[in-house]
Amino acid sequence: NYNEASSNVSKISNKDKNPETLFLEALIYKEMGDIESSHLILKYIIKEFSNNEYSGYARDILDDK
């Protein structure tokens, strides 16, 4: 259930400092059909965590859109 997963992820403290959690949230939004929110989060990951492996994953998803 993506709605429940989204709700649970939103409850995680300091998620904005964790690219893995943000990436999961972006994937959940994508699966729920909220592409705009997903892309905003992916762009945030690229900007804020440019040297992290999740930045590369985010770029791959955005390149495939």
All heavy atoms as TSV, in Angstrom:
chain	resi	resn	atom	element	x	y	z
A	1	ASN	N	N	0.843	-1.177	0.000
A	1	ASN	CA	C	0.000	0.000	0.000
A	1	ASN	C	C	0.889	1.241	0.000
A	1	ASN	O	O	1.540	1.549	0.993
A	1	ASN	CB	C	-0.909	-0.059	1.219
A	1	ASN	CG	C	-1.871	1.092	1.294
A	1	ASN	OD1	O	-1.575	2.194	0.835
A	1	ASN	ND2	N	-3.009	0.843	1.893
A	2	TYR	N	N	0.902	1.938	-1.105
A	2	TYR	CA	C	1.784	3.098	-1.252
A	2	TYR	C	C	1.381	4.260	-0.360
A	2	TYR	O	O	2.236	5.007	0.106
A	2	TYR	CB	C	1.849	3.543	-2.712
A	2	TYR	CG	C	2.555	2.536	-3.584
A	2	TYR	CD1	C	1.875	1.835	-4.549
A	2	TYR	CD2	C	3.914	2.291	-3.414
A	2	TYR	CE1	C	2.522	0.900	-5.348
A	2	TYR	CE2	C	4.570	1.362	-4.199
A	2	TYR	CZ	C	3.875	0.680	-5.164
A	2	TYR	OH	O	4.526	-0.239	-5.936
A	3	ASN	N	N	0.084	4.431	-0.126
A	3	ASN	CA	C	-0.349	5.518	0.758
A	3	ASN	C	C	0.174	5.314	2.174
A	3	ASN	O	O	0.646	6.253	2.817
A	3	ASN	CB	C	-1.874	5.638	0.772
A	3	ASN	CG	C	-2.410	6.193	-0.517
A	3	ASN	OD1	O	-1.792	7.050	-1.138
A	3	ASN	ND2	N	-3.565	5.708	-0.937
A	4	GLU	N	N	0.115	4.099	2.646
A	4	GLU	CA	C	0.630	3.791	3.986
A	4	GLU	C	C	2.151	3.951	4.020
A	4	GLU	O	O	2.709	4.482	4.982
A	4	GLU	CB	C	0.233	2.367	4.385
A	4	GLU	CG	C	0.587	2.044	5.818
A	4	GLU	CD	C	0.076	0.689	6.243
A	4	GLU	OE1	O	-0.905	0.188	5.669
A	4	GLU	OE2	O	0.666	0.118	7.181
A	5	ALA	N	N	2.816	3.501	2.980
A	5	ALA	CA	C	4.277	3.645	2.917
A	5	ALA	C	C	4.670	5.116	2.923
A	5	ALA	O	O	5.595	5.515	3.631
A	5	ALA	CB	C	4.808	2.959	1.665
A	6	SER	N	N	3.947	5.921	2.164
A	6	SER	CA	C	4.224	7.362	2.124
A	6	SER	C	C	4.022	7.986	3.495
A	6	SER	O	O	4.831	8.799	3.948
A	6	SER	CB	C	3.316	8.038	1.099
A	6	SER	OG	O	3.505	9.427	1.117
A	7	SER	N	N	2.967	7.593	4.162
A	7	SER	CA	C	2.691	8.107	5.507
A	7	SER	C	C	3.804	7.723	6.474
A	7	SER	O	O	4.250	8.550	7.275
A	7	SER	CB	C	1.345	7.568	5.997
A	7	SER	OG	O	1.102	7.971	7.312
A	8	ASN	N	N	4.260	6.499	6.395
A	8	ASN	CA	C	5.327	6.042	7.282
A	8	ASN	C	C	6.644	6.755	7.009
A	8	ASN	O	O	7.355	7.132	7.942
A	8	ASN	CB	C	5.512	4.527	7.167
A	8	ASN	CG	C	4.366	3.759	7.785
A	8	ASN	OD1	O	3.670	4.250	8.667
A	8	ASN	ND2	N	4.152	2.547	7.313
A	9	VAL	N	N	6.976	6.962	5.756
A	9	VAL	CA	C	8.218	7.654	5.414
A	9	VAL	C	C	8.167	9.104	5.901
A	9	VAL	O	O	9.156	9.637	6.386
A	9	VAL	CB	C	8.496	7.581	3.895
A	9	VAL	CG1	C	9.612	8.528	3.492
A	9	VAL	CG2	C	8.848	6.165	3.490
A	10	SER	N	N	7.010	9.727	5.781
A	10	SER	CA	C	6.900	11.132	6.191
A	10	SER	C	C	7.093	11.302	7.690
A	10	SER	O	O	7.416	12.396	8.155
A	10	SER	CB	C	5.557	11.724	5.759
A	10	SER	OG	O	4.500	11.157	6.501
A	11	LYS	N	N	6.935	10.235	8.462
A	11	LYS	CA	C	7.102	10.291	9.920
A	11	LYS	C	C	8.559	10.150	10.362
A	11	LYS	O	O	8.865	10.366	11.532
A	11	LYS	CB	C	6.274	9.191	10.586
A	11	LYS	CG	C	4.787	9.375	10.418
A	11	LYS	CD	C	4.030	8.203	11.006
A	11	LYS	CE	C	2.544	8.320	10.701
A	11	LYS	NZ	N	1.809	7.137	11.172
A	12	ILE	N	N	9.438	9.809	9.457
A	12	ILE	CA	C	10.843	9.605	9.805
A	12	ILE	C	C	11.493	10.958	10.085
A	12	ILE	O	O	11.442	11.865	9.262
A	12	ILE	CB	C	11.593	8.874	8.675
A	12	ILE	CG1	C	11.019	7.472	8.502
A	12	ILE	CG2	C	13.092	8.822	8.954
A	12	ILE	CD1	C	11.559	6.720	7.311
A	13	SER	N	N	12.098	11.062	11.257
A	13	SER	CA	C	12.757	12.324	11.607
A	13	SER	C	C	14.057	12.456	10.821
A	13	SER	O	O	14.706	11.469	10.504
A	13	SER	CB	C	13.034	12.395	13.110
A	13	SER	OG	O	13.921	11.381	13.499
A	14	ASN	N	N	14.411	13.662	10.502
A	14	ASN	CA	C	15.636	13.988	9.761
A	14	ASN	C	C	15.714	13.326	8.387
A	14	ASN	O	O	16.799	13.096	7.875
A	14	ASN	CB	C	16.885	13.634	10.568
A	14	ASN	CG	C	17.011	14.467	11.817
A	14	ASN	OD1	O	16.671	15.642	11.816
A	14	ASN	ND2	N	17.497	13.869	12.883
A	15	LYS	N	N	14.576	13.011	7.792
A	15	LYS	CA	C	14.618	12.347	6.484
A	15	LYS	C	C	15.252	13.227	5.416
A	15	LYS	O	O	15.828	12.722	4.468
A	15	LYS	CB	C	13.242	11.884	6.051
A	15	LYS	CG	C	12.317	12.981	5.616
A	15	LYS	CD	C	11.009	12.422	5.104
A	15	LYS	CE	C	10.081	13.572	4.879
A	15	LYS	NZ	N	9.550	13.676	3.589
A	16	ASP	N	N	15.183	14.551	5.610
A	16	ASP	CA	C	15.778	15.459	4.631
A	16	ASP	C	C	17.301	15.412	4.640
A	16	ASP	O	O	17.945	15.957	3.760
A	16	ASP	CB	C	15.300	16.888	4.863
A	16	ASP	CG	C	13.814	17.036	4.575
A	16	ASP	OD1	O	13.260	16.201	3.842
A	16	ASP	OD2	O	13.211	17.995	5.078
A	17	LYS	N	N	17.873	14.748	5.627
A	17	LYS	CA	C	19.331	14.597	5.728
A	17	LYS	C	C	19.777	13.203	5.288
A	17	LYS	O	O	20.948	12.880	5.355
A	17	LYS	CB	C	19.783	14.835	7.168
A	17	LYS	CG	C	19.331	16.143	7.761
A	17	LYS	CD	C	20.413	17.168	7.662
A	17	LYS	CE	C	20.053	18.405	8.446
A	17	LYS	NZ	N	19.684	19.512	7.655
A	18	ASN	N	N	18.820	12.376	4.857
A	18	ASN	CA	C	19.117	10.995	4.519
A	18	ASN	C	C	18.725	10.717	3.059
A	18	ASN	O	O	17.545	10.537	2.758
A	18	ASN	CB	C	18.354	10.064	5.461
A	18	ASN	CG	C	18.710	8.623	5.262
A	18	ASN	OD1	O	19.032	8.187	4.164
A	18	ASN	ND2	N	18.641	7.859	6.324
A	19	PRO	N	N	19.699	10.663	2.157
A	19	PRO	CA	C	19.361	10.471	0.740
A	19	PRO	C	C	18.667	9.134	0.463
A	19	PRO	O	O	17.831	9.054	-0.437
A	19	PRO	CB	C	20.700	10.559	0.029
A	19	PRO	CG	C	21.734	10.334	1.075
A	19	PRO	CD	C	21.133	10.794	2.369
A	20	GLU	N	N	18.975	8.118	1.243
A	20	GLU	CA	C	18.326	6.819	1.025
A	20	GLU	C	C	16.825	6.908	1.306
A	20	GLU	O	O	16.008	6.413	0.532
A	20	GLU	CB	C	18.971	5.761	1.923
A	20	GLU	CG	C	18.406	4.383	1.723
A	20	GLU	CD	C	19.094	3.333	2.575
A	20	GLU	OE1	O	19.966	3.666	3.384
A	20	GLU	OE2	O	18.737	2.156	2.416
A	21	THR	N	N	16.465	7.554	2.404
A	21	THR	CA	C	15.056	7.710	2.755
A	21	THR	C	C	14.345	8.601	1.741
A	21	THR	O	O	13.218	8.310	1.326
A	21	THR	CB	C	14.914	8.296	4.173
A	21	THR	OG1	O	15.607	7.461	5.088
A	21	THR	CG2	C	13.463	8.395	4.585
A	22	LEU	N	N	15.003	9.668	1.329
A	22	LEU	CA	C	14.416	10.553	0.328
A	22	LEU	C	C	14.198	9.816	-0.992
A	22	LEU	O	O	13.171	9.988	-1.651
A	22	LEU	CB	C	15.319	11.768	0.108
A	22	LEU	CG	C	15.343	12.787	1.234
A	22	LEU	CD1	C	16.490	13.762	1.029
A	22	LEU	CD2	C	14.021	13.521	1.317
A	23	PHE	N	N	15.160	8.984	-1.361
A	23	PHE	CA	C	15.037	8.226	-2.596
A	23	PHE	C	C	13.841	7.277	-2.526
A	23	PHE	O	O	13.058	7.174	-3.477
A	23	PHE	CB	C	16.330	7.458	-2.872
A	23	PHE	CG	C	16.366	6.796	-4.207
A	23	PHE	CD1	C	16.612	7.536	-5.357
A	23	PHE	CD2	C	16.159	5.434	-4.331
A	23	PHE	CE1	C	16.654	6.927	-6.600
A	23	PHE	CE2	C	16.195	4.820	-5.566
A	23	PHE	CZ	C	16.436	5.565	-6.703
A	24	LEU	N	N	13.683	6.630	-1.395
A	24	LEU	CA	C	12.536	5.744	-1.192
A	24	LEU	C	C	11.234	6.536	-1.325
A	24	LEU	O	O	10.290	6.093	-1.985
A	24	LEU	CB	C	12.617	5.077	0.184
A	24	LEU	CG	C	11.430	4.227	0.601
A	24	LEU	CD1	C	11.234	3.056	-0.348
A	24	LEU	CD2	C	11.623	3.724	2.026
A	25	GLU	N	N	11.200	7.709	-0.718
A	25	GLU	CA	C	10.005	8.549	-0.801
A	25	GLU	C	C	9.715	8.935	-2.254
A	25	GLU	O	O	8.564	8.912	-2.694
A	25	GLU	CB	C	10.183	9.790	0.066
A	25	GLU	CG	C	8.956	10.675	0.116
A	25	GLU	CD	C	9.129	11.846	1.050
A	25	GLU	OE1	O	10.229	12.436	1.105
A	25	GLU	OE2	O	8.142	12.180	1.714
A	26	ALA	N	N	10.757	9.276	-3.002
A	26	ALA	CA	C	10.572	9.628	-4.413
A	26	ALA	C	C	10.007	8.454	-5.209
A	26	ALA	O	O	9.120	8.640	-6.054
A	26	ALA	CB	C	11.896	10.087	-5.017
A	27	LEU	N	N	10.492	7.248	-4.929
A	27	LEU	CA	C	9.974	6.064	-5.623
A	27	LEU	C	C	8.513	5.808	-5.272
A	27	LEU	O	O	7.711	5.427	-6.140
A	27	LEU	CB	C	10.810	4.833	-5.271
A	27	LEU	CG	C	12.251	4.828	-5.779
A	27	LEU	CD1	C	12.953	3.542	-5.343
A	27	LEU	CD2	C	12.315	4.994	-7.278
A	28	ILE	N	N	8.161	6.022	-4.024
A	28	ILE	CA	C	6.771	5.841	-3.595
A	28	ILE	C	C	5.867	6.833	-4.328
A	28	ILE	O	O	4.824	6.456	-4.874
A	28	ILE	CB	C	6.640	5.987	-2.065
A	28	ILE	CG1	C	7.327	4.814	-1.358
A	28	ILE	CG2	C	5.168	6.085	-1.651
A	28	ILE	CD1	C	7.511	5.009	0.131
A	29	TYR	N	N	6.281	8.102	-4.355
A	29	TYR	CA	C	5.482	9.099	-5.077
A	29	TYR	C	C	5.339	8.734	-6.551
A	29	TYR	O	O	4.258	8.875	-7.136
A	29	TYR	CB	C	6.098	10.488	-4.951
A	29	TYR	CG	C	5.764	11.206	-3.677
A	29	TYR	CD1	C	6.761	11.718	-2.858
A	29	TYR	CD2	C	4.443	11.394	-3.272
A	29	TYR	CE1	C	6.462	12.387	-1.689
A	29	TYR	CE2	C	4.123	12.066	-2.105
A	29	TYR	CZ	C	5.134	12.556	-1.318
A	29	TYR	OH	O	4.827	13.218	-0.159
A	30	LYS	N	N	6.420	8.256	-7.142
A	30	LYS	CA	C	6.380	7.871	-8.553
A	30	LYS	C	C	5.353	6.766	-8.780
A	30	LYS	O	O	4.553	6.834	-9.709
A	30	LYS	CB	C	7.775	7.415	-8.998
A	30	LYS	CG	C	7.851	7.050	-10.456
A	30	LYS	CD	C	9.254	6.625	-10.844
A	30	LYS	CE	C	9.265	6.190	-12.292
A	30	LYS	NZ	N	10.479	5.518	-12.654
A	31	GLU	N	N	5.371	5.762	-7.920
A	31	GLU	CA	C	4.429	4.641	-8.049
A	31	GLU	C	C	2.986	5.066	-7.790
A	31	GLU	O	O	2.056	4.464	-8.321
A	31	GLU	CB	C	4.819	3.499	-7.106
A	31	GLU	CG	C	6.090	2.790	-7.504
A	31	GLU	CD	C	6.015	2.162	-8.887
A	31	GLU	OE1	O	4.974	1.551	-9.227
A	31	GLU	OE2	O	6.996	2.289	-9.638
A	32	MET	N	N	2.810	6.120	-6.982
A	32	MET	CA	C	1.468	6.634	-6.700
A	32	MET	C	C	0.976	7.545	-7.827
A	32	MET	O	O	-0.164	7.988	-7.806
A	32	MET	CB	C	1.463	7.404	-5.370
A	32	MET	CG	C	1.662	6.523	-4.167
A	32	MET	SD	S	1.868	7.443	-2.618
A	32	MET	CE	C	0.379	8.421	-2.533
A	33	GLY	N	N	1.856	7.845	-8.792
A	33	GLY	CA	C	1.475	8.684	-9.907
A	33	GLY	C	C	1.762	10.163	-9.705
A	33	GLY	O	O	1.412	10.984	-10.548
A	34	ASP	N	N	2.397	10.506	-8.594
A	34	ASP	CA	C	2.738	11.903	-8.315
A	34	ASP	C	C	4.159	12.163	-8.819
A	34	ASP	O	O	5.110	12.287	-8.051
A	34	ASP	CB	C	2.616	12.198	-6.816
A	34	ASP	CG	C	2.759	13.671	-6.484
A	34	ASP	OD1	O	3.155	14.449	-7.375
A	34	ASP	OD2	O	2.490	14.035	-5.325
A	35	ILE	N	N	4.270	12.252	-10.132
A	35	ILE	CA	C	5.571	12.390	-10.786
A	35	ILE	C	C	6.243	13.710	-10.407
A	35	ILE	O	O	7.460	13.760	-10.220
A	35	ILE	CB	C	5.413	12.281	-12.319
A	35	ILE	CG1	C	4.749	10.951	-12.700
A	35	ILE	CG2	C	6.754	12.448	-13.025
A	35	ILE	CD1	C	5.462	9.713	-12.229
A	36	GLU	N	N	5.457	14.765	-10.277
A	36	GLU	CA	C	6.028	16.072	-9.942
A	36	GLU	C	C	6.741	16.038	-8.592
A	36	GLU	O	O	7.883	16.495	-8.476
A	36	GLU	CB	C	4.932	17.141	-9.928
A	36	GLU	CG	C	5.472	18.539	-9.678
A	36	GLU	CD	C	4.388	19.598	-9.729
A	36	GLU	OE1	O	3.302	19.342	-10.276
A	36	GLU	OE2	O	4.640	20.688	-9.204
A	37	SER	N	N	6.101	15.484	-7.581
A	37	SER	CA	C	6.734	15.388	-6.260
A	37	SER	C	C	7.953	14.485	-6.307
A	37	SER	O	O	8.985	14.780	-5.694
A	37	SER	CB	C	5.737	14.859	-5.223
A	37	SER	OG	O	4.706	15.788	-5.014
A	38	SER	N	N	7.850	13.394	-7.028
A	38	SER	CA	C	8.969	12.473	-7.164
A	38	SER	C	C	10.172	13.187	-7.769
A	38	SER	O	O	11.291	13.089	-7.252
A	38	SER	CB	C	8.569	11.289	-8.040
A	38	SER	OG	O	9.667	10.433	-8.255
A	39	HIS	N	N	9.954	13.927	-8.831
A	39	HIS	CA	C	11.052	14.617	-9.509
A	39	HIS	C	C	11.648	15.725	-8.642
A	39	HIS	O	O	12.865	15.930	-8.658
A	39	HIS	CB	C	10.590	15.163	-10.853
A	39	HIS	CG	C	10.408	14.096	-11.884
A	39	HIS	ND1	N	10.018	14.351	-13.166
A	39	HIS	CD2	C	10.565	12.745	-11.813
A	39	HIS	CE1	C	9.947	13.223	-13.858
A	39	HIS	NE2	N	10.265	12.232	-13.045
A	40	LEU	N	N	10.814	16.412	-7.874
A	40	LEU	CA	C	11.335	17.438	-6.963
A	40	LEU	C	C	12.288	16.829	-5.941
A	40	LEU	O	O	13.351	17.373	-5.658
A	40	LEU	CB	C	10.187	18.156	-6.246
A	40	LEU	CG	C	9.401	19.159	-7.070
A	40	LEU	CD1	C	8.192	19.665	-6.283
A	40	LEU	CD2	C	10.285	20.323	-7.475
A	41	ILE	N	N	11.908	15.685	-5.391
A	41	ILE	CA	C	12.757	15.020	-4.400
A	41	ILE	C	C	14.042	14.528	-5.051
A	41	ILE	O	O	15.137	14.684	-4.493
A	41	ILE	CB	C	12.000	13.860	-3.718
A	41	ILE	CG1	C	10.831	14.411	-2.897
A	41	ILE	CG2	C	12.935	13.040	-2.840
A	41	ILE	CD1	C	9.865	13.350	-2.397
A	42	LEU	N	N	13.938	13.948	-6.230
A	42	LEU	CA	C	15.127	13.456	-6.924
A	42	LEU	C	C	16.094	14.595	-7.232
A	42	LEU	O	O	17.310	14.454	-7.057
A	42	LEU	CB	C	14.730	12.726	-8.208
A	42	LEU	CG	C	13.955	11.423	-8.000
A	42	LEU	CD1	C	13.430	10.906	-9.331
A	42	LEU	CD2	C	14.795	10.373	-7.294
A	43	LYS	N	N	15.562	15.738	-7.655
A	43	LYS	CA	C	16.415	16.902	-7.922
A	43	LYS	C	C	17.073	17.407	-6.641
A	43	LYS	O	O	18.230	17.841	-6.656
A	43	LYS	CB	C	15.598	18.007	-8.587
A	43	LYS	CG	C	15.218	17.674	-10.012
A	43	LYS	CD	C	14.292	18.718	-10.615
A	43	LYS	CE	C	13.833	18.290	-11.999
A	43	LYS	NZ	N	12.873	19.237	-12.565
A	44	TYR	N	N	16.339	17.346	-5.528
A	44	TYR	CA	C	16.893	17.747	-4.225
A	44	TYR	C	C	18.057	16.825	-3.845
A	44	TYR	O	O	19.099	17.283	-3.382
A	44	TYR	CB	C	15.799	17.704	-3.160
A	44	TYR	CG	C	16.277	18.026	-1.777
A	44	TYR	CD1	C	16.453	19.346	-1.369
A	44	TYR	CD2	C	16.551	17.017	-0.856
A	44	TYR	CE1	C	16.894	19.650	-0.088
A	44	TYR	CE2	C	16.997	17.310	0.422
A	44	TYR	CZ	C	17.160	18.630	0.796
A	44	TYR	OH	O	17.603	18.917	2.064
A	45	ILE	N	N	17.892	15.537	-4.062
A	45	ILE	CA	C	18.957	14.570	-3.765
A	45	ILE	C	C	20.202	14.898	-4.588
A	45	ILE	O	O	21.317	14.916	-4.060
A	45	ILE	CB	C	18.488	13.122	-4.055
A	45	ILE	CG1	C	17.399	12.709	-3.076
A	45	ILE	CG2	C	19.667	12.148	-3.995
A	45	ILE	CD1	C	16.696	11.407	-3.436
A	46	ILE	N	N	20.019	15.174	-5.866
A	46	ILE	CA	C	21.154	15.492	-6.740
A	46	ILE	C	C	21.863	16.747	-6.255
A	46	ILE	O	O	23.096	16.796	-6.216
A	46	ILE	CB	C	20.674	15.649	-8.195
A	46	ILE	CG1	C	20.206	14.292	-8.740
A	46	ILE	CG2	C	21.769	16.237	-9.075
A	46	ILE	CD1	C	19.426	14.372	-10.034
A	47	LYS	N	N	21.096	17.747	-5.873
A	47	LYS	CA	C	21.679	19.019	-5.438
A	47	LYS	C	C	22.386	18.901	-4.088
A	47	LYS	O	O	23.514	19.359	-3.921
A	47	LYS	CB	C	20.582	20.076	-5.352
A	47	LYS	CG	C	21.065	21.424	-4.901
A	47	LYS	CD	C	19.916	22.408	-4.805
A	47	LYS	CE	C	20.420	23.694	-4.194
A	47	LYS	NZ	N	19.372	24.489	-3.626
A	48	GLU	N	N	21.728	18.281	-3.124
A	48	GLU	CA	C	22.229	18.269	-1.742
A	48	GLU	C	C	23.210	17.131	-1.439
A	48	GLU	O	O	23.970	17.214	-0.479
A	48	GLU	CB	C	21.055	18.204	-0.764
A	48	GLU	CG	C	20.145	19.417	-0.809
A	48	GLU	CD	C	20.841	20.703	-0.434
A	48	GLU	OE1	O	21.668	20.698	0.496
A	48	GLU	OE2	O	20.579	21.733	-1.097
A	49	PHE	N	N	23.149	16.069	-2.223
A	49	PHE	CA	C	23.981	14.892	-1.950
A	49	PHE	C	C	24.721	14.468	-3.219
A	49	PHE	O	O	24.725	13.295	-3.587
A	49	PHE	CB	C	23.112	13.749	-1.424
A	49	PHE	CG	C	22.278	14.104	-0.234
A	49	PHE	CD1	C	20.939	14.445	-0.373
A	49	PHE	CD2	C	22.828	14.115	1.032
A	49	PHE	CE1	C	20.169	14.786	0.719
A	49	PHE	CE2	C	22.067	14.447	2.146
A	49	PHE	CZ	C	20.739	14.791	1.982
A	50	SER	N	N	25.363	15.412	-3.866
A	50	SER	CA	C	25.954	15.166	-5.180
A	50	SER	C	C	27.017	14.070	-5.191
A	50	SER	O	O	27.242	13.429	-6.217
A	50	SER	CB	C	26.538	16.463	-5.745
A	50	SER	OG	O	27.533	16.961	-4.880
A	51	ASN	N	N	27.652	13.820	-4.068
A	51	ASN	CA	C	28.697	12.794	-4.012
A	51	ASN	C	C	28.198	11.459	-3.464
A	51	ASN	O	O	28.999	10.581	-3.170
A	51	ASN	CB	C	29.871	13.281	-3.155
A	51	ASN	CG	C	30.575	14.457	-3.807
A	51	ASN	OD1	O	30.686	14.514	-5.020
A	51	ASN	ND2	N	31.031	15.385	-2.995
A	52	ASN	N	N	26.907	11.309	-3.329
A	52	ASN	CA	C	26.322	10.097	-2.775
A	52	ASN	C	C	25.817	9.213	-3.910
A	52	ASN	O	O	25.381	9.712	-4.949
A	52	ASN	CB	C	25.174	10.493	-1.833
A	52	ASN	CG	C	24.606	9.320	-1.082
A	52	ASN	OD1	O	23.901	8.504	-1.657
A	52	ASN	ND2	N	24.911	9.248	0.200
A	53	GLU	N	N	25.847	7.896	-3.703
A	53	GLU	CA	C	25.390	6.982	-4.748
A	53	GLU	C	C	23.928	7.214	-5.131
A	53	GLU	O	O	23.538	6.984	-6.280
A	53	GLU	CB	C	25.592	5.530	-4.312
A	53	GLU	CG	C	24.745	5.114	-3.113
A	53	GLU	CD	C	25.042	3.697	-2.650
A	53	GLU	OE1	O	25.111	2.794	-3.483
A	53	GLU	OE2	O	25.195	3.528	-1.431
A	54	TYR	N	N	23.108	7.700	-4.188
A	54	TYR	CA	C	21.702	7.939	-4.497
A	54	TYR	C	C	21.522	9.104	-5.457
A	54	TYR	O	O	20.522	9.187	-6.161
A	54	TYR	CB	C	20.881	8.116	-3.215
A	54	TYR	CG	C	20.663	6.791	-2.539
A	54	TYR	CD1	C	21.502	6.363	-1.529
A	54	TYR	CD2	C	19.646	5.939	-2.957
A	54	TYR	CE1	C	21.337	5.118	-0.930
A	54	TYR	CE2	C	19.471	4.693	-2.375
A	54	TYR	CZ	C	20.317	4.293	-1.356
A	54	TYR	OH	O	20.136	3.061	-0.791
A	55	SER	N	N	22.487	9.993	-5.507
A	55	SER	CA	C	22.465	11.072	-6.484
A	55	SER	C	C	22.542	10.488	-7.896
A	55	SER	O	O	21.830	10.923	-8.805
A	55	SER	CB	C	23.630	12.031	-6.227
A	55	SER	OG	O	23.665	13.047	-7.179
A	56	GLY	N	N	23.386	9.504	-8.069
A	56	GLY	CA	C	23.485	8.828	-9.362
A	56	GLY	C	C	22.208	8.096	-9.729
A	56	GLY	O	O	21.760	8.148	-10.879
A	57	TYR	N	N	21.608	7.428	-8.740
A	57	TYR	CA	C	20.340	6.732	-8.987
A	57	TYR	C	C	19.258	7.736	-9.389
A	57	TYR	O	O	18.451	7.479	-10.286
A	57	TYR	CB	C	19.872	5.976	-7.752
A	57	TYR	CG	C	20.820	4.920	-7.229
A	57	TYR	CD1	C	20.808	4.567	-5.889
A	57	TYR	CD2	C	21.726	4.262	-8.063
A	57	TYR	CE1	C	21.663	3.597	-5.379
A	57	TYR	CE2	C	22.586	3.291	-7.567
A	57	TYR	CZ	C	22.542	2.964	-6.229
A	57	TYR	OH	O	23.382	2.007	-5.732
A	58	ALA	N	N	19.246	8.886	-8.695
A	58	ALA	CA	C	18.259	9.922	-8.993
A	58	ALA	C	C	18.444	10.441	-10.413
A	58	ALA	O	O	17.469	10.615	-11.150
A	58	ALA	CB	C	18.367	11.060	-7.981
A	59	ARG	N	N	19.691	10.653	-10.814
A	59	ARG	CA	C	19.977	11.116	-12.181
A	59	ARG	C	C	19.478	10.091	-13.204
A	59	ARG	O	O	18.910	10.461	-14.237
A	59	ARG	CB	C	21.472	11.338	-12.373
A	59	ARG	CG	C	21.965	12.633	-11.827
A	59	ARG	CD	C	23.441	12.873	-12.238
A	59	ARG	NE	N	23.952	14.006	-11.518
A	59	ARG	CZ	C	24.551	13.952	-10.329
A	59	ARG	NH1	N	24.740	12.797	-9.725
A	59	ARG	NH2	N	24.979	15.044	-9.737
A	60	ASP	N	N	19.719	8.819	-12.928
A	60	ASP	CA	C	19.282	7.763	-13.850
A	60	ASP	C	C	17.767	7.799	-14.050
A	60	ASP	O	O	17.281	7.665	-15.177
A	60	ASP	CB	C	19.706	6.382	-13.343
A	60	ASP	CG	C	21.202	6.153	-13.434
A	60	ASP	OD1	O	21.892	6.917	-14.145
A	60	ASP	OD2	O	21.686	5.218	-12.767
A	61	ILE	N	N	17.030	7.958	-12.980
A	61	ILE	CA	C	15.570	7.993	-13.084
A	61	ILE	C	C	15.127	9.223	-13.854
A	61	ILE	O	O	14.250	9.130	-14.722
A	61	ILE	CB	C	14.921	7.957	-11.678
A	61	ILE	CG1	C	15.100	6.572	-11.066
A	61	ILE	CG2	C	13.436	8.312	-11.756
A	61	ILE	CD1	C	14.623	6.451	-9.649
A	62	LEU	N	N	15.707	10.375	-13.551
A	62	LEU	CA	C	15.321	11.590	-14.257
A	62	LEU	C	C	15.701	11.536	-15.726
A	62	LEU	O	O	14.975	12.066	-16.574
A	62	LEU	CB	C	15.942	12.817	-13.592
A	62	LEU	CG	C	15.367	13.182	-12.214
A	62	LEU	CD1	C	16.159	14.310	-11.590
A	62	LEU	CD2	C	13.893	13.549	-12.323
A	63	ASP	N	N	16.807	10.875	-16.051
A	63	ASP	CA	C	17.213	10.740	-17.450
A	63	ASP	C	C	16.267	9.836	-18.229
A	63	ASP	O	O	16.128	9.961	-19.454
A	63	ASP	CB	C	18.634	10.199	-17.551
A	63	ASP	CG	C	19.673	11.223	-17.150
A	63	ASP	OD1	O	19.343	12.419	-17.065
A	63	ASP	OD2	O	20.835	10.818	-16.906
A	64	ASP	N	N	15.606	8.900	-17.536
A	64	ASP	CA	C	14.695	7.960	-18.178
A	64	ASP	C	C	13.284	8.491	-18.361
A	64	ASP	O	O	12.455	7.837	-18.970
A	64	ASP	CB	C	14.602	6.654	-17.371
A	64	ASP	CG	C	15.852	5.812	-17.507
A	64	ASP	OD1	O	16.634	6.061	-18.442
A	64	ASP	OD2	O	16.044	4.910	-16.676
A	65	LYS	N	N	13.008	9.687	-17.831
A	65	LYS	CA	C	11.615	10.181	-17.871
A	65	LYS	C	C	11.090	10.442	-19.238
A	65	LYS	O	O	11.647	10.580	-20.215
A	65	LYS	CB	C	11.439	11.412	-17.000
A	65	LYS	CG	C	12.201	12.641	-17.418
A	65	LYS	CD	C	11.892	13.772	-16.493
A	65	LYS	CE	C	12.707	14.989	-16.909
A	65	LYS	NZ	N	12.426	16.146	-16.153
